[in-house]
């Protein structure tokens, strides 16, 4: 995973990102199964904080 850091504040186009990558599209998963969708990766303030072993 490659992240580009900008000089702007978080939330701006050149700022850092917070994101979560899930194993399924949440809008297509039944609400009763949403909690069971695996998290593949997370990024906080532009830094990777979690990466699933399967990646």
N, C-alpha and C positions, 0 to 999 in steps of 0.2 A: 504494500500500500504506500503510495507516495502522496504526501500532503504539501501544499504550497502555503507558506505563511505570508501574510500581508502586513502592512504597517497600520491598517485601520483597526477600529474597535470591533469586537465580536458582534456579529449580526450585520456588518457592512460587507459589501462585495469583496473587499480585500482583507476582511478580518478572519479569525480562526473559526473552525466549525465544531459543532457538537452534533453527532449523528449516531444512529443505531442501524445496523444492517441485520435484517431478520431473514430467516430461512423461507418465509412465505410472505405474500402480499397480504397485509392485515385486512384490507377491504374485501378479500375473497375467502377469508377464514370464518367459519361460524363463530359467533361471539362466545359460545361455550367452550371453544377450543383455542381461543386466542392466547390464553396464558401458557399453553403448551408449545407454542411456536418457538423454536430455538433461536437464541441470539447468536449471530455469527461474528459480529464485530461491533465495537463501540469506539467512539472518538470523543474526547473531552478537551475543549480549548485547543483543538487542532492536534492533540497527541493521542495516538492509539492507546487505549486502556484495556482492551480485551480483544482477543482473536481466538476463535474456536480452533481446536486441534485439527478439525477436519479441513481447514483451509491451507 
